[in-house]
Amino acid sequence: MRVRSEDGARSEDGAIRLSEADLGGPLGERATLVQFSTAFCQPCRATRRVLAEVAGMVEGVAHLDVDAEARLELVRRLGIARTPTVLVLDAGGRVVRRAAGMPRRADVIAALGRAVG
């Protein structure tokens, strides 16, 4: 997963940070897997299964699925261009990884290692 620079969601230290209010759900104690999806996106369904499985394997990790069509302001602010897009957040809501398209389970696990490590 590759980190990409986004505009409009940076904190004072320059990091992209998202809150529970931004995402509409609780962040994980250790990390959060955020998925931006649309209703008719076939890869989104498979991505949802992968992320839910990984979140279930690692204590303190949450998985949030954000409806991109319902949250257009956030999508624009983060520069989300396609679905699925996955963001990996650390415990403080800082984006540590970002990927577009369906991720492999091994890549998600590796990205979580960076978020919680």
Phi, psi and chi 1 to 4 in degrees:
 res  aa     phi    psi   chi1   chi2   chi3   chi4
   1 MET       -  143.6  -62.2  176.7  125.0      -
   2 ARG  -115.9  139.2 -162.2  170.8   54.8  106.5
   3 VAL   -82.5  133.6  175.4      -      -      -
   4 ARG  -122.8  144.2 -178.2  174.9  158.4 -139.4
   5 SER   -77.7  128.4  173.6      -      -      -
   6 GLU  -117.8  158.1  -63.2  101.0  -21.1      -
   7 ASP  -105.1  149.9  -65.2  -34.5      -      -
   8 GLY    90.2   -2.2      -      -      -      -
   9 ALA  -131.6   26.2      -      -      -      -
  10 ARG   -90.5  143.8  -66.1 -166.3 -178.1  -83.7
  11 SER   -91.1 -177.9   61.8      -      -      -
  12 GLU   -59.1  -32.3  -70.8  179.9   14.9      -
  13 ASP   -83.7    4.0   63.9   -0.1      -      -
  14 GLY    90.1   -6.1      -      -      -      -
  15 ALA   -81.2  150.2      -      -      -      -
  16 ILE   -79.2  122.5  -51.2  -65.5      -      -
  17 ARG  -128.4  137.5  -69.0 -169.2 -168.0  -82.4
  18 LEU  -123.6  145.6  -61.9  171.1      -      -
  19 SER  -111.5  171.8   67.5      -      -      -
  20 GLU   -58.8  -37.4  -68.3 -177.9    4.9      -
  21 ALA   -64.3  -39.7      -      -      -      -
  22 ASP   -61.4  -42.3  -70.4  -36.5      -      -
  23 LEU   -96.2  -14.6  -61.0  170.9      -      -
  24 GLY    76.1   24.0      -      -      -      -
  25 GLY  -167.0  167.3      -      -      -      -
  26 PRO   -74.2  140.5   25.3  -31.2      -      -
  27 LEU   -80.1  154.2  -60.3  179.6      -      -
  28 GLY   -73.4  154.8      -      -      -      -
  29 GLU   -63.1  -35.2  -69.6  178.5   26.1      -
  30 ARG  -107.1  -35.8  -62.1  178.4   66.3 -158.6
  31 ALA  -167.3  163.9      -      -      -      -
  32 THR  -136.9  133.5  -54.5      -      -      -
  33 LEU  -100.0  115.1  -58.6  170.8      -      -
  34 VAL  -108.8  124.7 -180.0      -      -      -
  35 GLN  -115.8  127.3  173.7 -178.7  -12.8      -
  36 PHE   -97.7  122.0  -74.1   85.8      -      -
  37 SER  -129.9  164.7  -57.7      -      -      -
  38 THR  -128.8  159.7   50.6      -      -      -
  39 ALA   -59.6  -39.8      -      -      -      -
  40 PHE  -103.4   19.9  -61.7  104.6      -      -
  41 CYS   -87.6  108.3  166.3      -      -      -
  42 GLN   -63.8  -45.2 -171.2   64.8   29.9      -
  43 PRO   -63.3  -22.4  -20.8   30.0      -      -
  44 CYS   -64.2  -37.2  -67.0      -      -      -
  45 ARG   -64.6  -45.5  -67.0  179.4 -170.6  136.2
  46 ALA   -66.6  -38.9      -      -      -      -
  47 THR   -63.2  -41.3  -62.2      -      -      -
  48 ARG   -57.7  -42.7 -171.8  174.8  -59.9  114.5
  49 ARG   -65.3  -44.6  -75.8 -169.7  -60.0  -87.8
  50 VAL   -61.6  -48.4  168.3      -      -      -
  51 LEU   -66.4  -40.1  -63.1 -178.0      -      -
  52 ALA   -63.7  -39.7      -      -      -      -
  53 GLU   -63.7  -46.6  179.6 -177.5  -44.3      -
  54 VAL   -65.7  -43.1  172.0      -      -      -
  55 ALA   -60.9  -35.4      -      -      -      -
  56 GLY   -71.0  -21.9      -      -      -      -
  57 MET   -83.9  -24.6  -68.5  172.0   22.2      -
  58 VAL  -116.4  116.4 -176.2      -      -      -
  59 GLU   -62.6  138.3 -170.5  167.4  -25.8      -
  60 GLY    84.0    8.8      -      -      -      -
  61 VAL  -108.4  129.6  173.9      -      -      -
  62 ALA  -107.2  154.5      -      -      -      -
  63 HIS  -121.8  122.0  169.9 -133.7      -      -
  64 LEU  -116.9  131.3  -63.9  175.3      -      -
  65 ASP  -108.2  115.7 -167.1   -4.8      -      -
  66 VAL  -102.1  126.1  177.4      -      -      -
  67 ASP   -74.5  106.8 -179.8  -11.4      -      -
  68 ALA   -60.8  -35.4      -      -      -      -
  69 GLU   -69.4  -32.4  -64.1  168.4  -34.3      -
  70 ALA   -83.0  -18.0      -      -      -      -
  71 ARG  -121.0   49.5  -55.3  -66.1  -54.0  -88.1
  72 LEU   -59.5  -35.5  -75.1  176.1      -      -
  73 GLU   -61.3  -45.6  179.7 -176.2  -34.1      -
  74 LEU   -66.1  -41.5 -178.9   60.4      -      -
  75 VAL   -58.8  -45.7  164.5      -      -      -
  76 ARG   -66.0  -43.3  -71.6 -177.2 -175.3  118.6
  77 ARG   -60.2  -36.5 -169.0  173.8   77.8  177.5
  78 LEU   -92.1   -5.7  -64.6  172.0      -      -
  79 GLY    70.1   34.4      -      -      -      -
  80 ILE   -73.9  119.3  -54.5  -69.4      -      -
  81 ALA  -105.9  -18.7      -      -      -      -
  82 ARG  -152.3  162.5   62.8 -177.4  -83.4 -151.2
  83 THR  -120.5  146.5   58.6      -      -      -
  84 PRO   -76.9  146.5   29.3  -33.5      -      -
  85 THR  -121.2  133.9  -68.4      -      -      -
  86 VAL  -116.9  131.1  176.2      -      -      -
  87 LEU  -114.0  138.1  -54.6  178.4      -      -
  88 VAL  -109.4  120.5  179.3      -      -      -
  89 LEU  -108.0  145.6  -47.2 -178.8      -      -
  90 ASP   -81.7 -174.8   66.3   10.7      -      -
  91 ALA   -60.8  -27.1      -      -      -      -
  92 GLY   -90.5    5.0      -      -      -      -
  93 GLY    86.1    9.0      -      -      -      -
  94 ARG   -80.5  131.7 -178.7  175.1   59.6   97.7
  95 VAL   -72.4  118.6  177.0      -      -      -
  96 VAL  -107.5  -19.5  -64.8      -      -      -
  97 ARG  -149.9  153.7  -72.5  -77.4 -170.3 -100.7
  98 ARG  -147.8  138.5  174.6 -176.5  174.7  133.7
  99 ALA  -147.4  143.3      -      -      -      -
 100 ALA  -107.3  143.5      -      -      -      -
 101 GLY    94.4  174.7      -      -      -      -
 102 MET   -76.1  119.1 -166.4  176.1   99.2      -
 103 PRO   -81.5  154.6   31.4  -34.9      -      -
 104 ARG   -81.5  147.1  -64.6  179.3  -44.6  141.9
 105 ARG   -55.0  -43.0 -176.5  177.4  -11.0  154.1
 106 ALA   -61.0  -37.8      -      -      -      -
 107 ASP   -67.8  -38.5  -68.0  -23.9      -      -
 108 VAL   -65.4  -43.4  175.0      -      -      -
 109 ILE   -62.3  -43.5  -67.7  167.9      -      -
 110 ALA   -62.9  -41.7      -      -      -      -
 111 ALA   -65.3  -37.4      -      -      -      -
 112 LEU   -63.7  -36.2  -88.6  178.0      -      -
 113 GLY   -57.7  -38.9      -      -      -      -
 114 ARG   -71.1  -37.2  177.1  172.7  172.2  162.1
 115 ALA   -69.4  -39.3      -      -      -      -
 116 VAL   -95.6  -12.9  -60.7      -      -      -
 117 GLY   -88.1      -      -      -      -      -
